[in-house]
Amino acid sequence: MSIKTTAYTLPAHWACALINGDESGMSEEESAALDRWIKDTRPGYCLGCSDEPEFCTNHDADGYALAGDCLIFTFEEIKK
């Protein structure tokens, strides 16, 4: 078994949903966009994110979310 980590630059407002599984502060549109990104990208388990947001016009969720404050999220994918 090997463990691989991948970093994605994603909207900062996705943090609570990705790390804690709590989408309560998100609109239905935001939640649907996040769900589509997860389904299409299959990033694995979110381990955490960077501390300081940075404004990004381009990020790894282009097409799913608009430009805005982003964080770098680290995901773990376990391959068998």
DSSP file (Angstrom, degrees, kcal/mol; ACC not computed):
  #  RESIDUE AA STRUCTURE BP1 BP2  ACC     N-H-->O    O-->H-N    N-H-->O    O-->H-N    TCO  KAPPA ALPHA  PHI   PSI    X-CA   Y-CA   Z-CA
    1    1 A M              0   0    0      0, 0.0     2,-0.4     0, 0.0    79,-0.2   0.000 360.0 360.0 360.0 135.8    0.0    0.0    0.0
    2    2 A S  E     -A   79   0A   0     77,-1.7    77,-2.2     2,-0.0     2,-0.5  -0.930 360.0-145.4-121.5 148.5    1.3    3.5   -0.8
    3    3 A I  E     -A   78   0A   0     -2,-0.4     2,-0.4    75,-0.2    75,-0.2  -0.949  16.7-174.5-114.8 129.3    0.2    6.8    0.4
    4    4 A K  E     -A   77   0A   0     73,-2.2    73,-2.9    -2,-0.5     2,-0.4  -0.958   8.6-156.0-122.6 138.6    0.2    9.9   -1.8
    5    5 A T  E     -A   76   0A   0     -2,-0.4     2,-0.4    71,-0.2    71,-0.2  -0.919   8.4-170.7-113.8 145.4   -0.5   13.4   -0.9
    6    6 A T  E     -A   75   0A   0     69,-2.3    69,-3.0    -2,-0.4     2,-0.4  -0.993  12.5-143.1-133.5 139.6   -1.7   16.1   -3.3
    7    7 A A  E     -A   74   0A   0     -2,-0.4     2,-0.4    67,-0.2    67,-0.2  -0.873  16.8-174.6-105.8 135.7   -2.1   19.8   -2.7
    8    8 A Y  E     -A   73   0A   0     65,-2.7    65,-3.2    -2,-0.4     2,-0.7  -0.984  24.1-135.1-127.1 138.8   -4.9   21.8   -4.3
    9    9 A T  E     +A   72   0A   0     -2,-0.4    51,-2.4    63,-0.2    52,-0.4  -0.863  44.4 162.9 -91.4 115.7   -5.5   25.6   -4.2
   10   10 A L  E     -A   71   0A   0     61,-2.4    61,-2.5    -2,-0.7     5,-0.1  -0.859  45.2 -70.2-134.7 162.4   -9.2   25.9   -3.4
   11   11 A P  E >   -A   70   0A   0      0, 0.0     3,-1.7     0, 0.0    59,-0.3  -0.279  38.8-134.7 -55.6 134.7  -11.7   28.5   -2.1
   12   12 A A  G >  S+     0   0    0     57,-2.9     3,-1.9     1,-0.3     4,-0.3   0.822 101.7  66.1 -61.9 -32.8  -11.1   29.3    1.5
   13   13 A H  G 3  S+     0   0    0     56,-0.4     4,-0.3     1,-0.3    -1,-0.3   0.547  91.5  64.7 -72.0  -2.9  -14.9   29.1    2.3
   14   14 A W  G <> S+     0   0    0     -3,-1.7     4,-2.7     1,-0.1    -1,-0.3   0.530  76.9  94.1 -87.1  -8.1  -14.7   25.4    1.5
   15   15 A A  H <> S+     0   0    0     -3,-1.9     4,-2.9     1,-0.2     5,-0.5   0.901  82.0  46.5 -55.9 -51.9  -12.4   24.8    4.5
   16   16 A C  H  >>S+     0   0    0     -4,-0.3     4,-1.9     1,-0.2     6,-1.6   0.890 116.0  46.6 -61.6 -39.4  -15.0   23.8    7.1
   17   17 A A  H  >5S+     0   0    0     -4,-0.3     4,-0.9     4,-0.3    -1,-0.2   0.913 116.7  43.1 -68.9 -42.3  -16.8   21.5    4.6
   18   18 A L  H  <5S+     0   0    0     -4,-2.7    28,-0.4     2,-0.2    -2,-0.2   0.885 125.3  31.8 -72.6 -38.8  -13.6   19.8    3.4
   19   19 A I  H  <5S+     0   0    0     -4,-2.9    -3,-0.2    -5,-0.3    -2,-0.2   0.894 136.3  20.4 -87.5 -42.7  -11.9   19.4    6.8
   20   20 A N  H  <5S-     0   0    0     -4,-1.9    -3,-0.2    -5,-0.5    -2,-0.2   0.509  94.9-121.2-107.4  -7.1  -14.9   18.9    9.2
   21   21 A G     << +     0   0    0     -4,-0.9     2,-0.7    -5,-0.5    -4,-0.3   0.737  67.8 137.2  71.8  21.9  -17.6   17.8    6.8
   22   22 A D        +     0   0    0     -6,-1.6     3,-0.3     1,-0.1    -1,-0.2  -0.876  21.7 164.6-109.3 104.1  -19.7   20.8    7.9
   23   23 A E    >   +     0   0    0     -2,-0.7     3,-1.9     1,-0.2    -1,-0.1   0.204  42.2 114.0 -97.8  13.8  -21.5   22.6    5.0
   24   24 A S  T 3  S+     0   0    0      1,-0.3    -1,-0.2    -8,-0.1    -2,-0.0   0.752  75.2  50.1 -62.3 -26.1  -23.9   24.5    7.3
   25   25 A G  T 3  S+     0   0    0     -3,-0.3     2,-0.3   -12,-0.1    -1,-0.3   0.398  96.3  92.0 -91.4   3.8  -22.4   27.9    6.4
   26   26 A M  S <  S-     0   0    0     -3,-1.9     2,-0.1     1,-0.1    -3,-0.0  -0.716  75.2-121.3-101.6 148.1  -22.6   27.3    2.6
   27   27 A S     >  -     0   0    0     -2,-0.3     4,-2.5     1,-0.1     5,-0.2  -0.315  34.8-104.8 -73.3 168.0  -25.3   28.2    0.2
   28   28 A E  H  > S+     0   0    0      1,-0.2     4,-2.3     2,-0.2     5,-0.2   0.885 123.3  51.6 -61.5 -38.3  -27.0   25.5   -1.8
   29   29 A E  H  > S+     0   0    0      2,-0.2     4,-2.3     1,-0.2    -1,-0.2   0.917 110.8  46.9 -65.0 -44.0  -25.0   26.6   -4.9
   30   30 A E  H  > S+     0   0    0      2,-0.2     4,-2.4     1,-0.2    -2,-0.2   0.913 113.2  49.0 -63.7 -43.1  -21.7   26.6   -3.0
   31   31 A S  H  X S+     0   0    0     -4,-2.5     4,-2.4     1,-0.2    -1,-0.2   0.900 111.5  49.2 -63.7 -41.7  -22.4   23.1   -1.6
   32   32 A A  H  X S+     0   0    0     -4,-2.3     4,-2.3     2,-0.2    -1,-0.2   0.889 110.5  50.9 -65.4 -39.5  -23.4   21.8   -5.0
   33   33 A A  H  X S+     0   0    0     -4,-2.3     4,-2.4     2,-0.2    -2,-0.2   0.920 111.3  47.7 -64.5 -43.9  -20.2   23.2   -6.6
   34   34 A L  H  X S+     0   0    0     -4,-2.4     4,-2.6     2,-0.2    -2,-0.2   0.928 111.3  50.6 -61.9 -45.3  -18.1   21.6   -3.9
   35   35 A D  H  X S+     0   0    0     -4,-2.4     4,-2.4     1,-0.2    -2,-0.2   0.894 110.8  49.1 -60.6 -40.9  -19.9   18.3   -4.4
   36   36 A R  H  X S+     0   0    0     -4,-2.3     4,-2.6     2,-0.2     5,-0.2   0.914 110.9  50.4 -64.3 -42.5  -19.3   18.4   -8.2
   37   37 A W  H  X S+     0   0    0     -4,-2.4     4,-2.9     2,-0.2     5,-0.4   0.930 112.1  47.0 -61.6 -45.3  -15.6   19.2   -7.7
   38   38 A I  H  X S+     0   0    0     -4,-2.6     4,-2.6     1,-0.2    -1,-0.2   0.925 113.7  48.0 -62.0 -45.0  -15.2   16.3   -5.3
   39   39 A K  H  < S+     0   0    0     -4,-2.4    -2,-0.2    -5,-0.2    -1,-0.2   0.903 118.7  39.7 -62.9 -42.1  -17.0   13.9   -7.6
   40   40 A D  H  < S+     0   0    0     -4,-2.6    -2,-0.2    -5,-0.2    -1,-0.2   0.856 126.2  33.5 -76.8 -36.2  -15.0   15.0  -10.7
   41   41 A T  H  < S-     0   0    0     -4,-2.9    -3,-0.2    -5,-0.2    -2,-0.2   0.812  80.0-157.4 -92.2 -33.8  -11.6   15.3   -9.0
   42   42 A R     <  +     0   0    0     -4,-2.6    -3,-0.1    -5,-0.4    -4,-0.1   0.968  20.0 174.8  50.6  62.6  -11.8   12.5   -6.4
   43   43 A P        -     0   0    0      0, 0.0     2,-0.3     0, 0.0   -37,-0.2   0.700  28.6-135.4 -75.5 -19.0   -9.1   14.1   -4.2
   44   44 A G        -     0   0    0     -6,-0.1     2,-0.4    31,-0.1    33,-0.2  -0.710  54.4 -10.6  98.6-154.9   -9.2   11.7   -1.3
   45   45 A Y  E     -B   76   0A   0     31,-2.5    31,-3.1    -2,-0.3     2,-0.5  -0.702  66.9-126.5 -89.5 129.5   -9.3   12.6    2.4
   46   46 A C  E     -B   75   0A   0     -2,-0.4    29,-0.3   -28,-0.4     3,-0.1  -0.639  23.5-176.4 -78.3 121.4   -8.5   16.2    3.4
   47   47 A L  E     -     0   0A   0     27,-3.1     2,-0.3    -2,-0.5    28,-0.2   0.743  55.5 -70.4 -87.4 -26.8   -5.7   16.4    5.9
   48   48 A G  E     -B   74   0A   0     26,-1.0    26,-2.4   -30,-0.0    -1,-0.3  -0.971  45.4-109.5 159.5-171.6   -5.8   20.2    6.4
   49   49 A C  E     -B   73   0A   0     -2,-0.3    24,-0.2    24,-0.2   -42,-0.0  -0.931  35.1 -80.5-147.8 169.1   -5.0   23.5    4.8
   50   50 A S        -     0   0    0     22,-1.7    -1,-0.1    -2,-0.3    24,-0.0  -0.187  36.1-128.2 -66.6 166.1   -2.7   26.5    5.0
   51   51 A D  S    S+     0   0    0      1,-0.1    -1,-0.1    20,-0.0    20,-0.0   0.838  85.7  56.1 -88.5 -36.1   -3.2   29.2    7.6
   52   52 A E  S    S-     0   0    0      2,-0.0    -1,-0.1     0, 0.0    -2,-0.1  -0.872  76.0-136.4-108.5 123.3   -3.3   32.4    5.5
   53   53 A P        -     0   0    0      0, 0.0     2,-0.4     0, 0.0    18,-0.2  -0.372  16.2-161.4 -72.1 155.3   -5.7   32.9    2.6
   54   54 A E  E     -C   70   0A   0     16,-2.2    16,-2.4    14,-0.1     2,-0.3  -0.999  25.3-111.1-136.7 136.1   -4.4   34.5   -0.6
   55   55 A F  E     -C   69   0A   0     -2,-0.4     2,-0.4    14,-0.2    14,-0.2  -0.516  40.0-174.4 -70.2 129.6   -6.6   36.0   -3.4
   56   56 A C  E     -C   68   0A   0     12,-2.6    12,-1.8    -2,-0.3     3,-0.1  -0.989  29.0-173.7-129.3 131.0   -6.5   33.9   -6.5
   57   57 A T  S    S+     0   0    0     -2,-0.4     2,-0.4     1,-0.2    -1,-0.1   0.725  88.8  36.7 -88.4 -25.3   -8.0   34.6   -9.9
   58   58 A N  S    S+     0   0    0     10,-0.1     2,-0.3     4,-0.1    -1,-0.2  -0.992  75.0 150.0-125.9 134.9   -7.1   31.0  -11.0
   59   59 A H    >   -     0   0    0     -2,-0.4     3,-1.5     6,-0.1   -49,-0.2  -0.885  60.2 -85.7-150.9 179.9   -7.3   28.0   -8.7
   60   60 A D  T 3  S+     0   0    0    -51,-2.4   -50,-0.2     1,-0.3    -2,-0.0   0.506 121.9  57.7 -75.4  -2.8   -7.8   24.3   -8.8
   61   61 A A  T >> S+     0   0    0    -52,-0.4     3,-2.7     5,-0.1     4,-1.7   0.099  71.7 147.4-111.1  20.9  -11.6   24.7   -8.6
   62   62 A D  B <4 S+d   65   0B   0     -3,-1.5     4,-0.1     1,-0.3    -4,-0.1  -0.325  70.6  28.9 -54.7 136.5  -11.9   26.9  -11.7
   63   63 A G  T 34 S+     0   0    0      2,-0.5    -1,-0.3     1,-0.0     3,-0.1   0.181 121.3  57.2  92.9 -16.8  -15.2   26.2  -13.3
   64   64 A Y  T <4 S+     0   0    0     -3,-2.7     2,-0.3     1,-0.4    -2,-0.2   0.647 114.4  18.4-113.4 -28.6  -16.7   25.3   -9.9
   65   65 A A  B  < S-d   62   0B   0     -4,-1.7    -2,-0.5   -32,-0.1    -1,-0.4  -0.981  76.5-113.2-145.6 152.7  -16.1   28.5   -7.9
   66   66 A L        -     0   0    0     -2,-0.3    -5,-0.1     1,-0.2    -8,-0.0  -0.244  50.4 -73.6 -78.8 170.6  -15.2   32.2   -8.7
   67   67 A A  S    S+     0   0    0    -10,-0.1     2,-0.3   -12,-0.1   -10,-0.2  -0.294  78.3 109.6 -59.4 149.2  -12.0   34.0   -8.0
   68   68 A G  E     - C   0  56A   0    -12,-1.8   -12,-2.6   -14,-0.1     2,-0.2  -0.982  68.0 -20.1 169.2-167.6  -11.6   34.8   -4.3
   69   69 A D  E     - C   0  55A   0     -2,-0.3   -57,-2.9   -14,-0.2   -56,-0.4  -0.459  64.8-172.3 -66.7 133.2   -9.6   34.0   -1.2
   70   70 A C  E     -AC  11  54A   0    -16,-2.4   -16,-2.2   -59,-0.3     2,-0.3  -0.890  16.3-160.8-128.7 157.1   -8.0   30.6   -1.4
   71   71 A L  E     -A   10   0A   0    -61,-2.5   -61,-2.4    -2,-0.3     2,-0.7  -0.886  29.7-111.0-126.9 161.0   -6.1   28.2    0.8
   72   72 A I  E     -A    9   0A   0     -2,-0.3   -22,-1.7   -63,-0.2     2,-0.4  -0.874  35.7-162.6 -96.4 117.1   -3.8   25.3   -0.1
   73   73 A F  E     -AB   8  49A   0    -65,-3.2   -65,-2.7    -2,-0.7     2,-0.5  -0.813   6.6-147.9-101.8 137.7   -5.5   22.1    1.0
   74   74 A T  E     -AB   7  48A   0    -26,-2.4   -27,-3.1    -2,-0.4   -26,-1.0  -0.919  15.5-168.8-108.2 129.0   -3.6   18.8    1.3
   75   75 A F  E     -AB   6  46A   0    -69,-3.0   -69,-2.3    -2,-0.5     2,-0.5  -0.895  12.1-144.7-118.1 146.2   -5.4   15.6    0.5
   76   76 A E  E     -AB   5  45A   0    -31,-3.1   -31,-2.5    -2,-0.4     2,-0.5  -0.939  13.2-171.7-111.0 129.2   -4.3   12.0    1.2
   77   77 A E  E     -A    4   0A   0    -73,-2.9   -73,-2.2    -2,-0.5     2,-0.6  -0.986  11.2-150.9-121.3 125.9   -5.1    9.3   -1.3
   78   78 A I  E     -A    3   0A   0     -2,-0.5     2,-0.4   -75,-0.2   -75,-0.2  -0.861  11.5-163.8-100.4 120.3   -4.5    5.7   -0.3
   79   79 A K  E      A    2   0A   0    -77,-2.2   -77,-1.7    -2,-0.6    -2,-0.0  -0.863 360.0 360.0-103.8 135.1   -3.7    3.4   -3.3
   80   80 A K              0   0    0     -2,-0.4    -1,-0.1   -79,-0.2   -77,-0.1   0.407 360.0 360.0-100.5 360.0   -3.9   -0.3   -2.9
